[in-house]
Amino acid sequence: MASQGTRQSVNIYTLLTTGDNWEFQGPDGTVSVKVQQRMRSNGGDTCCTAGLCHMGIVLQPSFLVYVSRSGGCSLRP
């Protein structure tokens, strides 16, 4: 994401242990990306709602991810 110069809105779940550094597993191992947030919240529901409302990318534990019954959208871990 960062290496391609792409900018996306990010919603940070504040109880995530990595904080502003999001870690991803790639073919060459773990990649850490420092993100700048649009929104910070310690509420998983708030972050999911923001994601469903197209307010940005959300990274949070899978147990907080849910299927929206109203819009039929799903968020994947």
PDB file of N, CA, C, O and CB in Angstrom:
ATOM      1  N   MET A   1       0.839  -1.187   0.000  1.00  0.00           N
ATOM      2  CA  MET A   1       0.000   0.000   0.000  1.00  0.00           C
ATOM      3  C   MET A   1       0.876   1.238   0.000  1.00  0.00           C
ATOM      4  O   MET A   1       0.769   2.056  -0.914  1.00  0.00           O
ATOM      5  CB  MET A   1      -0.951   0.004   1.212  1.00  0.00           C
ATOM      6  N   ALA A   2       1.730   1.404   0.982  1.00  0.00           N
ATOM      7  CA  ALA A   2       2.545   2.613   1.070  1.00  0.00           C
ATOM      8  C   ALA A   2       3.588   2.662  -0.041  1.00  0.00           C
ATOM      9  O   ALA A   2       3.906   3.736  -0.551  1.00  0.00           O
ATOM     10  CB  ALA A   2       3.229   2.692   2.431  1.00  0.00           C
ATOM     11  N   SER A   3       4.125   1.486  -0.418  1.00  0.00           N
ATOM     12  CA  SER A   3       5.159   1.483  -1.442  1.00  0.00           C
ATOM     13  C   SER A   3       4.615   1.903  -2.796  1.00  0.00           C
ATOM     14  O   SER A   3       5.383   2.344  -3.651  1.00  0.00           O
ATOM     15  CB  SER A   3       5.788   0.115  -1.543  1.00  0.00           C
ATOM     16  N   GLN A   4       3.305   1.777  -3.017  1.00  0.00           N
ATOM     17  CA  GLN A   4       2.695   2.165  -4.274  1.00  0.00           C
ATOM     18  C   GLN A   4       2.249   3.625  -4.264  1.00  0.00           C
ATOM     19  O   GLN A   4       1.744   4.125  -5.270  1.00  0.00           O
ATOM     20  CB  GLN A   4       1.518   1.266  -4.576  1.00  0.00           C
ATOM     21  N   GLY A   5       2.427   4.301  -3.154  1.00  0.00           N
ATOM     22  CA  GLY A   5       2.056   5.699  -3.069  1.00  0.00           C
ATOM     23  C   GLY A   5       0.563   5.926  -2.914  1.00  0.00           C
ATOM     24  O   GLY A   5       0.084   7.042  -3.118  1.00  0.00           O
ATOM     25  N   THR A   6      -0.176   4.894  -2.559  1.00  0.00           N
ATOM     26  CA  THR A   6      -1.619   5.001  -2.411  1.00  0.00           C
ATOM     27  C   THR A   6      -1.966   5.606  -1.067  1.00  0.00           C
ATOM     28  O   THR A   6      -1.373   5.241  -0.052  1.00  0.00           O
ATOM     29  CB  THR A   6      -2.282   3.634  -2.565  1.00  0.00           C
ATOM     30  N   ARG A   7      -2.919   6.529  -1.044  1.00  0.00           N
ATOM     31  CA  ARG A   7      -3.404   7.112   0.207  1.00  0.00           C
ATOM     32  C   ARG A   7      -4.847   6.699   0.401  1.00  0.00           C
ATOM     33  O   ARG A   7      -5.679   6.876  -0.488  1.00  0.00           O
ATOM     34  CB  ARG A   7      -3.266   8.662   0.205  1.00  0.00           C
ATOM     35  N   GLN A   8      -5.136   6.155   1.555  1.00  0.00           N
ATOM     36  CA  GLN A   8      -6.483   5.728   1.904  1.00  0.00           C
ATOM     37  C   GLN A   8      -6.824   6.308   3.264  1.00  0.00           C
ATOM     38  O   GLN A   8      -5.937   6.521   4.091  1.00  0.00           O
ATOM     39  CB  GLN A   8      -6.607   4.173   1.907  1.00  0.00           C
ATOM     40  N   SER A   9      -8.095   6.564   3.500  1.00  0.00           N
ATOM     41  CA  SER A   9      -8.538   6.965   4.831  1.00  0.00           C
ATOM     42  C   SER A   9      -8.461   5.750   5.736  1.00  0.00           C
ATOM     43  O   SER A   9      -8.801   4.639   5.328  1.00  0.00           O
ATOM     44  CB  SER A   9      -9.987   7.555   4.802  1.00  0.00           C
ATOM     45  N   VAL A  10      -8.014   5.962   6.963  1.00  0.00           N
ATOM     46  CA  VAL A  10      -7.820   4.865   7.903  1.00  0.00           C
ATOM     47  C   VAL A  10      -8.541   5.185   9.203  1.00  0.00           C
ATOM     48  O   VAL A  10      -8.447   6.296   9.725  1.00  0.00           O
ATOM     49  CB  VAL A  10      -6.313   4.610   8.158  1.00  0.00           C
ATOM     50  N   ASN A  11      -9.261   4.195   9.715  1.00  0.00           N
ATOM     51  CA  ASN A  11      -9.929   4.300  11.007  1.00  0.00           C
ATOM     52  C   ASN A  11      -9.207   3.371  11.973  1.00  0.00           C
ATOM     53  O   ASN A  11      -9.176   2.159  11.759  1.00  0.00           O
ATOM     54  CB  ASN A  11     -11.457   3.942  10.901  1.00  0.00           C
ATOM     55  N   ILE A  12      -8.632   3.919  13.024  1.00  0.00           N
ATOM     56  CA  ILE A  12      -7.809   3.132  13.934  1.00  0.00           C
ATOM     57  C   ILE A  12      -8.609   2.678  15.143  1.00  0.00           C
ATOM     58  O   ILE A  12      -9.225   3.480  15.844  1.00  0.00           O
ATOM     59  CB  ILE A  12      -6.595   3.935  14.383  1.00  0.00           C
ATOM     60  N   TYR A  13      -8.584   1.362  15.371  1.00  0.00           N
ATOM     61  CA  TYR A  13      -9.131   0.760  16.579  1.00  0.00           C
ATOM     62  C   TYR A  13      -8.038   0.903  17.637  1.00  0.00           C
ATOM     63  O   TYR A  13      -7.002   0.244  17.543  1.00  0.00           O
ATOM     64  CB  TYR A  13      -9.561  -0.765  16.356  1.00  0.00           C
ATOM     65  N   THR A  14      -8.253   1.745  18.632  1.00  0.00           N
ATOM     66  CA  THR A  14      -7.189   2.134  19.551  1.00  0.00           C
ATOM     67  C   THR A  14      -6.703   1.013  20.461  1.00  0.00           C
ATOM     68  O   THR A  14      -5.616   1.119  21.029  1.00  0.00           O
ATOM     69  CB  THR A  14      -7.654   3.265  20.386  1.00  0.00           C
ATOM     70  N   LEU A  15      -7.479  -0.058  20.615  1.00  0.00           N
ATOM     71  CA  LEU A  15      -7.041  -1.159  21.471  1.00  0.00           C
ATOM     72  C   LEU A  15      -6.191  -2.181  20.717  1.00  0.00           C
ATOM     73  O   LEU A  15      -5.791  -3.192  21.296  1.00  0.00           O
ATOM     74  CB  LEU A  15      -8.244  -1.849  22.080  1.00  0.00           C
ATOM     75  N   LEU A  16      -5.909  -1.935  19.433  1.00  0.00           N
ATOM     76  CA  LEU A  16      -5.028  -2.790  18.647  1.00  0.00           C
ATOM     77  C   LEU A  16      -3.604  -2.620  19.167  1.00  0.00           C
ATOM     78  O   LEU A  16      -3.126  -1.493  19.296  1.00  0.00           O
ATOM     79  CB  LEU A  16      -5.116  -2.448  17.124  1.00  0.00           C
ATOM     80  N   THR A  17      -2.933  -3.704  19.461  1.00  0.00           N
ATOM     81  CA  THR A  17      -1.613  -3.627  20.099  1.00  0.00           C
ATOM     82  C   THR A  17      -0.551  -2.966  19.233  1.00  0.00           C
ATOM     83  O   THR A  17       0.439  -2.459  19.761  1.00  0.00           O
ATOM     84  CB  THR A  17      -1.152  -5.002  20.470  1.00  0.00           C
ATOM     85  N   THR A  18      -0.732  -2.959  17.913  1.00  0.00           N
ATOM     86  CA  THR A  18       0.280  -2.361  17.038  1.00  0.00           C
ATOM     87  C   THR A  18       0.086  -0.860  16.857  1.00  0.00           C
ATOM     88  O   THR A  18       0.941  -0.196  16.271  1.00  0.00           O
ATOM     89  CB  THR A  18       0.258  -3.038  15.686  1.00  0.00           C
ATOM     90  N   GLY A  19      -1.025  -0.315  17.351  1.00  0.00           N
ATOM     91  CA  GLY A  19      -1.251   1.133  17.286  1.00  0.00           C
ATOM     92  C   GLY A  19      -1.294   1.664  15.868  1.00  0.00           C
ATOM     93  O   GLY A  19      -2.070   1.183  15.042  1.00  0.00           O
ATOM     94  N   ASP A  20      -0.455   2.662  15.580  1.00  0.00           N
ATOM     95  CA  ASP A  20      -0.424   3.304  14.263  1.00  0.00           C
ATOM     96  C   ASP A  20       0.410   2.528  13.251  1.00  0.00           C
ATOM     97  O   ASP A  20       0.494   2.930  12.091  1.00  0.00           O
ATOM     98  CB  ASP A  20       0.118   4.709  14.389  1.00  0.00           C
ATOM     99  N   ASN A  21       1.020   1.436  13.660  1.00  0.00           N
ATOM    100  CA  ASN A  21       1.799   0.584  12.755  1.00  0.00           C
ATOM    101  C   ASN A  21       1.010  -0.688  12.490  1.00  0.00           C
ATOM    102  O   ASN A  21       0.864  -1.538  13.369  1.00  0.00           O
ATOM    103  CB  ASN A  21       3.206   0.251  13.353  1.00  0.00           C
ATOM    104  N   TRP A  22       0.508  -0.808  11.279  1.00  0.00           N
ATOM    105  CA  TRP A  22      -0.256  -1.994  10.909  1.00  0.00           C
ATOM    106  C   TRP A  22       0.686  -3.006  10.293  1.00  0.00           C
ATOM    107  O   TRP A  22       1.517  -2.655   9.456  1.00  0.00           O
ATOM    108  CB  TRP A  22      -1.408  -1.644   9.931  1.00  0.00           C
ATOM    109  N   GLU A  23       0.563  -4.261  10.701  1.00  0.00           N
ATOM    110  CA  GLU A  23       1.436  -5.321  10.212  1.00  0.00           C
ATOM    111  C   GLU A  23       0.668  -6.275   9.313  1.00  0.00           C
ATOM    112  O   GLU A  23      -0.460  -6.666   9.614  1.00  0.00           O
ATOM    113  CB  GLU A  23       2.064  -6.084  11.380  1.00  0.00           C
ATOM    114  N   PHE A  24       1.300  -6.641   8.204  1.00  0.00           N
ATOM    115  CA  PHE A  24       0.725  -7.554   7.232  1.00  0.00           C
ATOM    116  C   PHE A  24       1.748  -8.629   6.907  1.00  0.00           C
ATOM    117  O   PHE A  24       2.953  -8.379   6.929  1.00  0.00           O
ATOM    118  CB  PHE A  24       0.281  -6.803   5.952  1.00  0.00           C
ATOM    119  N   GLN A  25       1.260  -9.826   6.603  1.00  0.00           N
ATOM    120  CA  GLN A  25       2.135 -10.914   6.189  1.00  0.00           C
ATOM    121  C   GLN A  25       2.213 -10.910   4.672  1.00  0.00           C
ATOM    122  O   GLN A  25       1.193 -11.021   3.992  1.00  0.00           O
ATOM    123  CB  GLN A  25       1.628 -12.288   6.723  1.00  0.00           C
ATOM    124  N   GLY A  26       3.411 -10.782   4.148  1.00  0.00           N
ATOM    125  CA  GLY A  26       3.620 -10.802   2.703  1.00  0.00           C
ATOM    126  C   GLY A  26       4.513 -11.966   2.320  1.00  0.00           C
ATOM    127  O   GLY A  26       4.947 -12.717   3.194  1.00  0.00           O
ATOM    128  N   PRO A  27       4.796 -12.133   1.050  1.00  0.00           N
ATOM    129  CA  PRO A  27       5.633 -13.250   0.586  1.00  0.00           C
ATOM    130  C   PRO A  27       7.058 -13.185   1.141  1.00  0.00           C
ATOM    131  O   PRO A  27       7.734 -14.208   1.238  1.00  0.00           O
ATOM    132  CB  PRO A  27       5.682 -13.264  -0.938  1.00  0.00           C
ATOM    133  N   ASP A  28       7.510 -11.989   1.503  1.00  0.00           N
ATOM    134  CA  ASP A  28       8.857 -11.824   2.049  1.00  0.00           C
ATOM    135  C   ASP A  28       8.848 -11.668   3.566  1.00  0.00           C
ATOM    136  O   ASP A  28       9.852 -11.259   4.151  1.00  0.00           O
ATOM    137  CB  ASP A  28       9.531 -10.622   1.416  1.00  0.00           C
ATOM    138  N   GLY A  29       7.727 -11.988   4.208  1.00  0.00           N
ATOM    139  CA  GLY A  29       7.621 -11.869   5.661  1.00  0.00           C
ATOM    140  C   GLY A  29       6.708 -10.737   6.080  1.00  0.00           C
ATOM    141  O   GLY A  29       5.879 -10.264   5.302  1.00  0.00           O
ATOM    142  N   THR A  30       6.871 -10.314   7.313  1.00  0.00           N
ATOM    143  CA  THR A  30       6.018  -9.276   7.882  1.00  0.00           C
ATOM    144  C   THR A  30       6.394  -7.900   7.358  1.00  0.00           C
ATOM    145  O   THR A  30       7.571  -7.543   7.295  1.00  0.00           O
ATOM    146  CB  THR A  30       6.104  -9.295   9.401  1.00  0.00           C
ATOM    147  N   VAL A  31       5.379  -7.134   6.982  1.00  0.00           N
ATOM    148  CA  VAL A  31       5.569  -5.758   6.524  1.00  0.00           C
ATOM    149  C   VAL A  31       4.810  -4.861   7.499  1.00  0.00           C
ATOM    150  O   VAL A  31       3.640  -5.110   7.793  1.00  0.00           O
ATOM    151  CB  VAL A  31       5.067  -5.557   5.027  1.00  0.00           C
ATOM    152  N   SER A  32       5.468  -3.827   7.994  1.00  0.00           N
ATOM    153  CA  SER A  32       4.843  -2.875   8.903  1.00  0.00           C
ATOM    154  C   SER A  32       4.638  -1.554   8.171  1.00  0.00           C
ATOM    155  O   SER A  32       5.559  -1.024   7.550  1.00  0.00           O
ATOM    156  CB  SER A  32       5.705  -2.673  10.182  1.00  0.00           C
ATOM    157  N   VAL A  33       3.414  -1.030   8.254  1.00  0.00           N
ATOM    158  CA  VAL A  33       3.068   0.226   7.586  1.00  0.00           C
ATOM    159  C   VAL A  33       2.578   1.213   8.631  1.00  0.00           C
ATOM    160  O   VAL A  33       1.632   0.922   9.364  1.00  0.00           O
ATOM    161  CB  VAL A  33       1.988   0.004   6.482  1.00  0.00           C
ATOM    162  N   LYS A  34       3.211   2.377   8.707  1.00  0.00           N
ATOM    163  CA  LYS A  34       2.752   3.423   9.617  1.00  0.00           C
ATOM    164  C   LYS A  34       1.606   4.149   8.937  1.00  0.00           C
ATOM    165  O   LYS A  34       1.744   4.630   7.812  1.00  0.00           O
ATOM    166  CB  LYS A  34       3.909   4.414   9.997  1.00  0.00           C
ATOM    167  N   VAL A  35       0.462   4.228   9.630  1.00  0.00           N
ATOM    168  CA  VAL A  35      -0.734   4.841   9.050  1.00  0.00           C
ATOM    169  C   VAL A  35      -1.092   6.124   9.785  1.00  0.00           C
ATOM    170  O   VAL A  35      -0.789   6.292  10.966  1.00  0.00           O
ATOM    171  CB  VAL A  35      -1.917   3.861   9.089  1.00  0.00           C
ATOM    172  N   GLN A  36      -1.743   7.021   9.060  1.00  0.00           N
ATOM    173  CA  GLN A  36      -2.288   8.234   9.658  1.00  0.00           C
ATOM    174  C   GLN A  36      -3.794   8.093   9.640  1.00  0.00           C
ATOM    175  O   GLN A  36      -4.386   7.779   8.607  1.00  0.00           O
ATOM    176  CB  GLN A  36      -1.820   9.530   8.899  1.00  0.00           C
ATOM    177  N   GLN A  37      -4.402   8.321  10.768  1.00  0.00           N
ATOM    178  CA  GLN A  37      -5.827   8.045  10.895  1.00  0.00           C
ATOM    179  C   GLN A  37      -6.714   9.202  10.472  1.00  0.00           C
ATOM    180  O   GLN A  37      -6.343  10.374  10.546  1.00  0.00           O
ATOM    181  CB  GLN A  37      -6.138   7.680  12.301  1.00  0.00           C
ATOM    182  N   ARG A  38      -7.893   8.823  10.030  1.00  0.00           N
ATOM    183  CA  ARG A  38      -8.985   9.769   9.835  1.00  0.00           C
ATOM    184  C   ARG A  38      -9.787   9.845  11.129  1.00  0.00           C
ATOM    185  O   ARG A  38     -10.306  10.896  11.504  1.00  0.00           O
ATOM    186  CB  ARG A  38      -9.894   9.353   8.631  1.00  0.00           C
ATOM    187  N   MET A  39      -9.871   8.691  11.802  1.00  0.00           N
ATOM    188  CA  MET A  39     -10.663   8.577  13.021  1.00  0.00           C
ATOM    189  C   MET A  39      -9.993   7.576  13.952  1.00  0.00           C
ATOM    190  O   MET A  39      -9.371   6.615  13.499  1.00  0.00           O
ATOM    191  CB  MET A  39     -12.124   8.148  12.704  1.00  0.00           C
ATOM    192  N   ARG A  40     -10.121   7.804  15.249  1.00  0.00           N
ATOM    193  CA  ARG A  40      -9.658   6.856  16.271  1.00  0.00           C
ATOM    194  C   ARG A  40     -10.852   6.509  17.138  1.00  0.00           C
ATOM    195  O   ARG A  40     -11.663   7.373  17.471  1.00  0.00           O
ATOM    196  CB  ARG A  40      -8.478   7.450  17.136  1.00  0.00           C
ATOM    197  N   SER A  41     -10.955   5.219  17.507  1.00  0.00           N
ATOM    198  CA  SER A  41     -12.042   4.812  18.381  1.00  0.00           C
ATOM    199  C   SER A  41     -11.641   3.564  19.146  1.00  0.00           C
ATOM    200  O   SER A  41     -10.950   2.695  18.614  1.00  0.00           O
ATOM    201  CB  SER A  41     -13.329   4.567  17.579  1.00  0.00           C
ATOM    202  N   ASN A  42     -12.078   3.475  20.401  1.00  0.00           N
ATOM    203  CA  ASN A  42     -11.855   2.248  21.153  1.00  0.00           C
ATOM    204  C   ASN A  42     -13.095   1.355  21.080  1.00  0.00           C
ATOM    205  O   ASN A  42     -13.177   0.348  21.783  1.00  0.00           O
ATOM    206  CB  ASN A  42     -11.501   2.568  22.622  1.00  0.00           C
ATOM    207  N   GLY A  43     -14.051   1.720  20.236  1.00  0.00           N
ATOM    208  CA  GLY A  43     -15.265   0.934  20.039  1.00  0.00           C
ATOM    209  C   GLY A  43     -15.235   0.199  18.710  1.00  0.00           C
ATOM    210  O   GLY A  43     -15.197   0.824  17.651  1.00  0.00           O
ATOM    211  N   GLY A  44     -15.253  -1.127  18.763  1.00  0.00           N
ATOM    212  CA  GLY A  44     -15.239  -1.920  17.539  1.00  0.00           C
ATOM    213  C   GLY A  44     -16.438  -1.667  16.666  1.00  0.00           C
ATOM    214  O   GLY A  44     -16.315  -1.642  15.442  1.00  0.00           O
ATOM    215  N   ASP A  45     -17.614  -1.475  17.273  1.00  0.00           N
ATOM    216  CA  ASP A  45     -18.823  -1.194  16.495  1.00  0.00           C
ATOM    217  C   ASP A  45     -18.689   0.118  15.731  1.00  0.00           C
ATOM    218  O   ASP A  45     -19.137   0.229  14.590  1.00  0.00           O
ATOM    219  CB  ASP A  45     -20.052  -1.144  17.413  1.00  0.00           C
ATOM    220  N   THR A  46     -18.077   1.100  16.361  1.00  0.00           N
ATOM    221  CA  THR A  46     -17.887   2.401  15.707  1.00  0.00           C
ATOM    222  C   THR A  46     -16.985   2.256  14.492  1.00  0.00           C
ATOM    223  O   THR A  46     -17.268   2.824  13.438  1.00  0.00           O
ATOM    224  CB  THR A  46     -17.289   3.429  16.693  1.00  0.00           C
ATOM    225  N   CYS A  47     -15.910   1.505  14.630  1.00  0.00           N
ATOM    226  CA  CYS A  47     -14.991   1.296  13.501  1.00  0.00           C
ATOM    227  C   CYS A  47     -15.669   0.526  12.376  1.00  0.00           C
ATOM    228  O   CYS A  47     -15.489   0.861  11.206  1.00  0.00           O
ATOM    229  CB  CYS A  47     -13.732   0.545  13.963  1.00  0.00           C
ATOM    230  N   CYS A  48     -16.456  -0.515  12.717  1.00  0.00           N
ATOM    231  CA  CYS A  48     -17.178  -1.275  11.687  1.00  0.00           C
ATOM    232  C   CYS A  48     -18.164  -0.386  10.951  1.00  0.00           C
ATOM    233  O   CYS A  48     -18.252  -0.442   9.724  1.00  0.00           O
ATOM    234  CB  CYS A  48     -17.914  -2.469  12.311  1.00  0.00           C
ATOM    235  N   THR A  49     -18.900   0.427  11.678  1.00  0.00           N
ATOM    236  CA  THR A  49     -19.871   1.329  11.060  1.00  0.00           C
ATOM    237  C   THR A  49     -19.176   2.306  10.125  1.00  0.00           C
ATOM    238  O   THR A  49     -19.656   2.563   9.021  1.00  0.00           O
ATOM    239  CB  THR A  49     -20.658   2.094  12.132  1.00  0.00           C
ATOM    240  N   ALA A  50     -18.050   2.848  10.561  1.00  0.00           N
ATOM    241  CA  ALA A  50     -17.297   3.773   9.709  1.00  0.00           C
ATOM    242  C   ALA A  50     -16.844   3.080   8.431  1.00  0.00           C
ATOM    243  O   ALA A  50     -16.906   3.673   7.354  1.00  0.00           O
ATOM    244  CB  ALA A  50     -16.080   4.338  10.464  1.00  0.00           C
ATOM    245  N   GLY A  51     -16.394   1.849   8.532  1.00  0.00           N
ATOM    246  CA  GLY A  51     -15.987   1.096   7.348  1.00  0.00           C
ATOM    247  C   GLY A  51     -17.147   0.851   6.401  1.00  0.00           C
ATOM    248  O   GLY A  51     -17.006   0.995   5.187  1.00  0.00           O
ATOM    249  N   LEU A  52     -18.300   0.477   6.959  1.00  0.00           N
ATOM    250  CA  LEU A  52     -19.485   0.232   6.135  1.00  0.00           C
ATOM    251  C   LEU A  52     -19.994   1.506   5.467  1.00  0.00           C
ATOM    252  O   LEU A  52     -20.627   1.450   4.413  1.00  0.00           O
ATOM    253  CB  LEU A  52     -20.590  -0.379   6.981  1.00  0.00           C
ATOM    254  N   CYS A  53     -19.717   2.644   6.078  1.00  0.00           N
ATOM    255  CA  CYS A  53     -20.140   3.933   5.520  1.00  0.00           C
ATOM    256  C   CYS A  53     -19.080   4.524   4.590  1.00  0.00           C
ATOM    257  O   CYS A  53     -19.126   5.706   4.252  1.00  0.00           O
ATOM    258  CB  CYS A  53     -20.447   4.920   6.648  1.00  0.00           C
ATOM    259  N   HIS A  54     -18.120   3.682   4.181  1.00  0.00           N
ATOM    260  CA  HIS A  54     -17.077   4.095   3.234  1.00  0.00           C
ATOM    261  C   HIS A  54     -16.225   5.243   3.774  1.00  0.00           C
ATOM    262  O   HIS A  54     -15.781   6.107   3.018  1.00  0.00           O
ATOM    263  CB  HIS A  54     -17.710   4.507   1.912  1.00  0.00           C
ATOM    264  N   MET A  55     -16.004   5.242   5.083  1.00  0.00           N
ATOM    265  CA  MET A  55     -15.196   6.294   5.702  1.00  0.00           C
ATOM    266  C   MET A  55     -13.741   5.882   5.863  1.00  0.00           C
ATOM    267  O   MET A  55     -12.955   6.630   6.445  1.00  0.00           O
ATOM    268  CB  MET A  55     -15.772   6.665   7.053  1.00  0.00           C
ATOM    269  N   GLY A  56     -13.363   4.715   5.363  1.00  0.00           N
ATOM    270  CA  GLY A  56     -11.971   4.324   5.426  1.00  0.00           C
ATOM    271  C   GLY A  56     -11.768   2.855   5.724  1.00  0.00           C
ATOM    272  O   GLY A  56     -12.716   2.099   5.935  1.00  0.00           O
ATOM    273  N   ILE A  57     -10.518   2.479   5.733  1.00  0.00           N
ATOM    274  CA  ILE A  57     -10.086   1.111   5.998  1.00  0.00           C
ATOM    275  C   ILE A  57     -10.022   0.898   7.500  1.00  0.00           C
ATOM    276  O   ILE A  57      -9.596   1.783   8.242  1.00  0.00           O
ATOM    277  CB  ILE A  57      -8.710   0.817   5.338  1.00  0.00           C
ATOM    278  N   VAL A  58     -10.449  -0.283   7.948  1.00  0.00           N
ATOM    279  CA  VAL A  58     -10.439  -0.618   9.368  1.00  0.00           C
ATOM    280  C   VAL A  58      -9.623  -1.891   9.562  1.00  0.00           C
ATOM    281  O   VAL A  58      -9.797  -2.853   8.814  1.00  0.00           O
ATOM    282  CB  VAL A  58     -11.891  -0.793   9.917  1.00  0.00           C
ATOM    283  N   LEU A  59      -8.751  -1.911  10.539  1.00  0.00           N
ATOM    284  CA  LEU A  59      -8.033  -3.117  10.936  1.00  0.00           C
ATOM    285  C   LEU A  59      -8.325  -3.328  12.408  1.00  0.00           C
ATOM    286  O   LEU A  59      -7.986  -2.492  13.245  1.00  0.00           O
ATOM    287  CB  LEU A  59      -6.481  -3.004  10.659  1.00  0.00           C
ATOM    288  N   GLN A  60      -8.962  -4.460  12.724  1.00  0.00           N
ATOM    289  CA  GLN A  60      -9.293  -4.763  14.115  1.00  0.00           C
ATOM    290  C   GLN A  60      -9.442  -6.271  14.258  1.00  0.00           C
ATOM    291  O   GLN A  60      -9.511  -6.978  13.253  1.00  0.00           O
ATOM    292  CB  GLN A  60     -10.599  -4.026  14.564  1.00  0.00           C
ATOM    293  N   PRO A  61      -9.494  -6.779  15.492  1.00  0.00           N
ATOM    294  CA  PRO A  61      -9.615  -8.222  15.709  1.00  0.00           C
ATOM    295  C   PRO A  61     -10.864  -8.799  15.032  1.00  0.00           C
ATOM    296  O   PRO A  61     -11.898  -8.138  14.939  1.00  0.00           O
ATOM    297  CB  PRO A  61      -9.652  -8.524  17.208  1.00  0.00           C
ATOM    298  N   SER A  62     -10.742 -10.033  14.568  1.00  0.00           N
ATOM    299  CA  SER A  62     -11.834 -10.648  13.807  1.00  0.00           C
ATOM    300  C   SER A  62     -13.114 -10.800  14.617  1.00  0.00           C
ATOM    301  O   SER A  62     -14.199 -10.799  14.034  1.00  0.00           O
ATOM    302  CB  SER A  62     -11.404 -11.998  13.299  1.00  0.00           C
ATOM    303  N   PHE A  63     -13.030 -10.931  15.936  1.00  0.00           N
ATOM    304  CA  PHE A  63     -14.258 -11.083  16.716  1.00  0.00           C
ATOM    305  C   PHE A  63     -15.095  -9.806  16.738  1.00  0.00           C
ATOM    306  O   PHE A  63     -16.254  -9.836  17.152  1.00  0.00           O
ATOM    307  CB  PHE A  63     -13.919 -11.494  18.135  1.00  0.00           C
ATOM    308  N   LEU A  64     -14.520  -8.684  16.297  1.00  0.00           N
ATOM    309  CA  LEU A  64     -15.263  -7.426  16.236  1.00  0.00           C
ATOM    310  C   LEU A  64     -15.884  -7.171  14.864  1.00  0.00           C
ATOM    311  O   LEU A  64     -16.653  -6.227  14.688  1.00  0.00           O
ATOM    312  CB  LEU A  64     -14.354  -6.278  16.599  1.00  0.00           C
ATOM    313  N   VAL A  65     -15.545  -8.015  13.902  1.00  0.00           N
ATOM    314  CA  VAL A  65     -16.048  -7.832  12.543  1.00  0.00           C
ATOM    315  C   VAL A  65     -17.385  -8.551  12.429  1.00  0.00           C
ATOM    316  O   VAL A  65     -17.534  -9.670  12.920  1.00  0.00           O
ATOM    317  CB  VAL A  65     -15.028  -8.364  11.479  1.00  0.00           C
ATOM    318  N   TYR A  66     -18.340  -7.925  11.794  1.00  0.00           N
ATOM    319  CA  TYR A  66     -19.689  -8.476  11.734  1.00  0.00           C
ATOM    320  C   TYR A  66     -20.317  -8.260  10.360  1.00  0.00           C
ATOM    321  O   TYR A  66     -19.765  -7.556   9.514  1.00  0.00           O
ATOM    322  CB  TYR A  66     -20.565  -7.848  12.815  1.00  0.00           C
ATOM    323  N   VAL A  67     -21.455  -8.862  10.157  1.00  0.00           N
ATOM    324  CA  VAL A  67     -22.221  -8.656   8.934  1.00  0.00           C
ATOM    325  C   VAL A  67     -23.318  -7.645   9.228  1.00  0.00           C
ATOM    326  O   VAL A  67     -24.070  -7.792  10.192  1.00  0.00           O
ATOM    327  CB  VAL A  67     -22.820  -9.999   8.399  1.00  0.00           C
ATOM    328  N   SER A  68     -23.403  -6.629   8.400  1.00  0.00           N
ATOM    329  CA  SER A  68     -24.437  -5.611   8.555  1.00  0.00           C
ATOM    330  C   SER A  68     -25.750  -6.160   8.024  1.00  0.00           C
ATOM    331  O   SER A  68     -25.861  -6.475   6.839  1.00  0.00           O
ATOM    332  CB  SER A  68     -24.049  -4.296   7.820  1.00  0.00           C
ATOM    333  N   ARG A  69     -26.743  -6.276   8.892  1.00  0.00           N
ATOM    334  CA  ARG A  69     -28.047  -6.797   8.483  1.00  0.00           C
ATOM    335  C   ARG A  69     -28.819  -5.752   7.672  1.00  0.00           C
ATOM    336  O   ARG A  69     -29.629  -6.104   6.815  1.00  0.00           O
ATOM    337  CB  ARG A  69     -28.867  -7.224   9.718  1.00  0.00           C
ATOM    338  N   SER A  70     -28.569  -4.487   7.939  1.00  0.00           N
ATOM    339  CA  SER A  70     -29.345  -3.449   7.254  1.00  0.00           C
ATOM    340  C   SER A  70     -28.908  -3.275   5.799  1.00  0.00           C
ATOM    341  O   SER A  70     -29.755  -3.108   4.921  1.00  0.00           O
ATOM    342  CB  SER A  70     -29.212  -2.122   7.995  1.00  0.00           C
ATOM    343  N   GLY A  71     -27.633  -3.312   5.538  1.00  0.00           N
ATOM    344  CA  GLY A  71     -27.160  -3.063   4.183  1.00  0.00           C
ATOM    345  C   GLY A  71     -26.735  -4.313   3.440  1.00  0.00           C
ATOM    346  O   GLY A  71     -26.470  -4.254   2.240  1.00  0.00           O
ATOM    347  N   GLY A  72     -26.664  -5.457   4.135  1.00  0.00           N
ATOM    348  CA  GLY A  72     -26.250  -6.683   3.493  1.00  0.00           C
ATOM    349  C   GLY A  72     -24.768  -6.738   3.188  1.00  0.00           C
ATOM    350  O   GLY A  72     -24.321  -7.645   2.485  1.00  0.00           O
ATOM    351  N   CYS A  73     -23.998  -5.798   3.692  1.00  0.00           N
ATOM    352  CA  CYS A  73     -22.562  -5.772   3.446  1.00  0.00           C
ATOM    353  C   CYS A  73     -21.859  -6.636   4.485  1.00  0.00           C
ATOM    354  O   CYS A  73     -22.336  -6.790   5.609  1.00  0.00           O
ATOM    355  CB  CYS A  73     -22.019  -4.319   3.477  1.00  0.00           C
ATOM    356  N   SER A  74     -20.756  -7.177   4.107  1.00  0.00           N
ATOM    357  CA  SER A  74     -19.969  -7.932   5.084  1.00  0.00           C
ATOM    358  C   SER A  74     -18.549  -7.391   5.104  1.00  0.00           C
ATOM    359  O   SER A  74     -18.025  -6.930   4.090  1.00  0.00           O
ATOM    360  CB  SER A  74     -19.974  -9.454   4.756  1.00  0.00           C
ATOM    361  N   LEU A  75     -17.951  -7.457   6.253  1.00  0.00           N
ATOM    362  CA  LEU A  75     -16.551  -7.083   6.427  1.00  0.00           C
ATOM    363  C   LEU A  75     -15.797  -8.368   6.690  1.00  0.00           C
ATOM    364  O   LEU A  75     -16.249  -9.208   7.469  1.00  0.00           O
ATOM    365  CB  LEU A  75     -16.351  -6.037   7.597  1.00  0.00           C
ATOM    366  N   ARG A  76     -14.647  -8.530   6.047  1.00  0.00           N
ATOM    367  CA  ARG A  76     -13.887  -9.760   6.201  1.00  0.00           C
ATOM    368  C   ARG A  76     -12.680  -9.524   7.089  1.00  0.00           C
ATOM    369  O   ARG A  76     -12.080  -8.450   7.066  1.00  0.00           O
ATOM    370  CB  ARG A  76     -13.450 -10.301   4.839  1.00  0.00           C
ATOM    371  N   PRO A  77     -12.322 -10.550   7.882  1.00  0.00           N
ATOM    372  CA  PRO A  77     -11.076 -10.463   8.649  1.00  0.00           C
ATOM    373  C   PRO A  77      -9.891 -10.545   7.721  1.00  0.00           C
ATOM    374  O   PRO A  77      -8.748 -10.490   8.173  1.00  0.00           O
ATOM    375  CB  PRO A  77     -10.999 -11.573   9.707  1.00  0.00           C
TER     376      PRO A  77
END
